[in-house]
Amino acid sequence: MNPSPSAANELNDLVTPTEFRELLRGRIGRNEIYRALNAHRIRHLRIGRKILIPTSECVDWPEREFVGGEL
């Protein structure tokens, strides 16, 4: 069974914590990202030991986490 086009797009829109940090231009530290993941403040999926974060969290998470959405 082939995934639907929208499901395929969602899979392409997932990044690792390292890629997430790069998308945020390194404005947040590696440890802070993992603290937020462990506290479930950043939406993510765990597949075994792999952590995947939707790219939409690059906009949504700072808006929820920081006053005015600015890092």
N, C-alpha and C positions, 0 to 999 in steps of 0.2 A: 504494500500500500504506500503510495507516494504522499508526502505531507502536502497540505494545502499551501498555496502561495503565501497566505498570511502567517501560517505556522513557520514556514521556511524563513520569512523575514524576521520573525521574532527570534529564531535561533541565531541569525546573523547579527542581531542587536544585543548579544550577550558578550561581556568582556570579563577578563580575569581581574582580580584586585590590582595587579600591577598596571594593566591597561587602563583601568578606571582612574588610577592615580595620574597616569599620563594624560588622560582626557581632561583632568582637572588641572593640568599644567603643573603638577607637583606642589600645589598650594596646600595640600594636606599630607601629613606624614603617613608612612606605611603603617606604623603602629596604631595611629588613630583610625585608619580605615579598618584594620582588623578588630579594634575595640568596638567600633560602630557595627561591624558585621556580627560580632559575638553578642552584642546587646540588641540585635535585630532592629537597629535604627536605619540600616541600609537594606532595602529589599534585595534578596539574592536567592539563588538555588544552590543546593549542595548535591553533587552527583559523586558519591563516594567521598574522596578527599578534595575533589575539585570544587571550587567556588566560582559561580558565574553571576554577574551583576548585569541587570538590564541597563543599556546605555541611557535610558530615560532618567535613571537615578542621578546622572551628572547634573541635571537641572532640578529634579524633584528633591533630592536629598539636601542640597544647600538651602533651598527654600524652606524646608521643614526644620532644618537643624540650626541655621544661623539667622539672626535678625536681618531682614531685608534680602536674604538669599545671597549675600556677598561672602566670599571666602576671605 
